[in-house]
Amino acid sequence: MICLGIESTAHTFSCAIVQKNKKGGKILSDVRKIYRPPEGQGIHPREASRHHIENSSDVLLECLKKANLKISDIDIISYAAGPGLGPCLRVAGVIARTVSSYYKIPIYPVNHAIGHIELGKLLTGAKDPLVLLVSGGHTMLAALKQKKWRIFGETLDTTLGQLLDQFGRSLGFASPCGKKIEDLALESENYVSLPYVVKGNDVSFSGLLSAAKKISSNQKDACYSLQETAFAMIGEATERALSFTEKKELLIVGGVSANKRLSEILKKICQRQKCKFFVSPIEYAGDCGSQIAWTGLLEATAKKGAKLDETFVRQSWRLDTVEIDY
Amino acid sequence: MSLTCRVQIAINNISEKKAKAVQSALEPDNVDFPEGLSLEIENIDNALVFNFQSTGSMKKLIPTIDEVLAHVQMALKVIE
């Protein structure tokens, strides 16, 4: 079975084609165009959606071309229906419905966060992991229990990706700022004390962000201290969740999973907790059509496509409300 | 006195199949409109007709028309 997946929840517009067979899944193509706001500025939803609209048909054509397929070869279509930015979400929704209606192809609305998790599982081979999802849109620990991804800790305010981006933008960096902050952090070992807030098993980054901005006259020390504090908070919540759930695998997915220092901290935690550590490959760590296509294929094993008039986009769609039937 | 503004936009010479595809792509998002703003989409003969109506503030009308037309253009380009 072959699925065309469309992703447009935030910065990235992406189309991907994934094939599912008895052995698993194979990514046939994954094409992306990323909206880059001006330096020092964050994402503007309308501007991002305009970018996606302008690039949509070219990305779709290139995706089909790279997979060496025609639209008639596609068995199902899936799109990221949320969570995300309204104007951006509607782009993928409209394209998916148009193609579905015109070519009579079954359609599947997919939860973007679950897409990250399922693609991470496919690409790493993790079977039943505790998942740490860290990106611009999410910071949460989740594990599958009784047909739903249950949350074992999350951010109470800013996500880890937003923390890094907002701090980076305050220094005039262009989004996404994670790599630049990681590089600067490597040049310092001078830790400046910053607010460390873990409540229960949830984290809060807003105070940390304000405090880090106040010490940003020395960029290297500030980046180092910010990373060490934020990642230690995430590490504490992760280790407690591992201990509580007794999972024997930890999988990290989302754009921030590309950070090597975060992986280093989590690896040590896994050694202590005697569990396997999996990281989503960098190429597929961030938002991409493959995560949506693969989740669509999994959904198609358990249910029929949605009726067109019931296909929705939902800006706030928590993954713990989604029933997992596959 | 509240101001009411009606805008009708027709896309002519469009095949019924294409018009149906565009209509069914746009209609599911025609929900949760700001108060006083509405949109009806009709597929009449060889035309796709969009009827916008705004009562009170016009602030949301123009961006809504702009987004709907951008989506129509995108949808038609995708099925070309």
Boltz contact constraints between the chains, C-beta under 6 A:
constraints:
  - contact:
      token1: [A, 53]
      token2: [B, 70]
      max_distance: 6.0
  - contact:
      token1: [A, 53]
      token2: [B, 74]
      max_distance: 6.0
  - contact:
      token1: [A, 56]
      token2: [B, 74]
      max_distance: 6.0
  - contact:
      token1: [A, 57]
      token2: [B, 77]
      max_distance: 6.0
  - contact:
      token1: [A, 57]
      token2: [B, 78]
      max_distance: 6.0
  - contact:
      token1: [A, 90]
      token2: [B, 29]
      max_distance: 6.0
  - contact:
      token1: [A, 94]
      token2: [B, 25]
      max_distance: 6.0
  - contact:
      token1: [A, 94]
      token2: [B, 71]
      max_distance: 6.0
  - contact:
      token1: [A, 94]
      token2: [B, 75]
      max_distance: 6.0
  - contact:
      token1: [A, 95]
      token2: [B, 78]
      max_distance: 6.0
  - contact:
      token1: [A, 97]
      token2: [B, 25]
      max_distance: 6.0
  - contact:
      token1: [A, 98]
      token2: [B, 21]
      max_distance: 6.0
  - contact:
      token1: [A, 98]
      token2: [B, 25]
      max_distance: 6.0
  - contact:
      token1: [A, 98]
      token2: [B, 75]
      max_distance: 6.0
  - contact:
      token1: [A, 98]
      token2: [B, 78]
      max_distance: 6.0
  - contact:
      token1: [A, 98]
      token2: [B, 79]
      max_distance: 6.0
  - contact:
      token1: [A, 101]
      token2: [B, 21]
      max_distance: 6.0
  - contact:
      token1: [A, 101]
      token2: [B, 24]
      max_distance: 6.0
  - contact:
      token1: [A, 102]
      token2: [B, 21]
      max_distance: 6.0
  - contact:
      token1: [A, 102]
      token2: [B, 79]
      max_distance: 6.0
  - contact:
      token1: [A, 308]
      token2: [B, 24]
      max_distance: 6.0
  - contact:
      token1: [A, 309]
      token2: [B, 28]
      max_distance: 6.0
  - contact:
      token1: [A, 311]
      token2: [B, 28]
      max_distance: 6.0
